[in-house]
């Protein structure tokens, strides 16, 4: 599967700029899932080892977005959310802890189909929870214990 060619230039620029500054950066979440499925998606998520201040040092126009240390960069009508790796699995709210790596970050995500990362530099998919298989089989499966999904649903 040729994922690299489906990544908009602005998103590739953001990743290569973060990596040139000494940080790791991966495409994650719904945009990657949609690329795998052949669907368009104008919003991209990047998980990175950079902290919010680091992201701002690389992208001075980045603005805080949401409550999880996410920084937003908008370019060429593409919204790119850049979020530091988090090491707070299971769950998302109300606390989060920066740190870990791409594997700990993926382990705290909701579904296996959203727990896939793309390493642009190495041109490889990181899929520790078999999200690609679930996509191909049309299965929605939780990453980790389903209790956290029920907790989120009942908190709404």
Residue pairs with C-beta under 8 A, 6 or more apart in sequence:
1 36
1 125
3 32
3 35
3 36
3 118
3 123
3 125
4 12
4 120
4 123
6 35
7 27
7 35
7 118
7 120
8 44
8 76
8 78
9 76
10 75
10 76
10 78
10 80
11 27
11 44
11 46
11 78
11 80
12 120
14 25
14 46
14 59
14 73
14 80
14 82
15 25
15 26
15 27
15 46
15 120
15 121
16 120
16 121
17 58
17 59
18 24
18 25
18 46
18 48
18 50
18 55
18 58
18 82
19 25
19 121
21 50
21 54
21 57
21 58
23 48
23 49
23 50
23 54
23 58
24 48
24 49
24 101
24 102
25 46
25 47
25 48
25 49
25 50
25 82
25 120
26 46
26 47
26 48
26 102
26 117
26 118
26 119
26 120
26 126
27 44
27 45
27 46
27 117
27 118
27 120
28 45
28 46
28 47
28 105
28 106
28 109
28 114
28 116
28 117
28 118
29 45
29 109
29 114
30 41
30 43
30 45
30 114
31 41
31 43
31 44
31 45
32 45
32 116
32 117
32 118
33 113
33 114
33 116
33 131
33 135
34 40
34 41
35 41
36 116
36 132
36 135
37 135
42 77
42 78
42 79
43 78
43 79
43 80
43 81
44 78
44 79
44 80
44 81
45 80
45 81
45 83
46 80
46 81
46 82
46 83
47 83
47 84
47 85
47 102
47 105
47 106
47 117
48 55
48 82
48 83
48 84
48 85
49 84
49 85
49 101
50 58
50 82
50 84
51 69
51 84
51 98
52 64
52 69
52 71
52 84
55 62
55 71
55 82
55 84
56 62
56 71
59 71
59 73
59 82
61 73
62 71
62 72
62 73
62 82
63 71
63 72
64 70
64 71
64 72
65 71
65 72
65 81
66 81
68 83
68 86
68 92
68 96
69 83
69 84
69 86
69 96
69 98
70 81
70 82
70 83
71 81
71 82
71 83
72 79
72 80
72 81
72 82
73 80
73 82
74 80
84 98
85 98
85 99
85 100
85 101
85 102
85 104
85 105
86 96
86 97
86 98
86 99
86 100
86 104
86 105
86 108
87 97
87 98
87 99
87 100
87 104
87 105
87 108
88 95
88 96
88 97
88 108
89 104
89 107
89 108
89 144
90 108
90 144
90 145
90 147
90 148
91 108
91 148
91 151
91 152
92 108
92 152
93 152
93 155
102 117
102 126
103 126
103 128
105 117
106 115
106 116
106 117
106 126
106 128
106 129
106 143
107 115
107 128
107 129
107 143
107 144
108 143
108 144
109 115
109 143
110 142
110 143
110 149
110 152
111 131
111 134
111 140
111 141
111 142
111 143
112 129
112 130
112 131
112 134
112 141
112 142
112 143
113 131
113 134
113 135
113 140
113 141
114 131
114 143
115 127
115 128
115 129
115 131
115 143
116 125
116 126
116 127
116 129
116 131
116 132
117 125
117 126
117 127
118 124
118 125
118 126
119 125
119 126
125 132
129 141
129 143
134 140
134 141
142 148
142 149
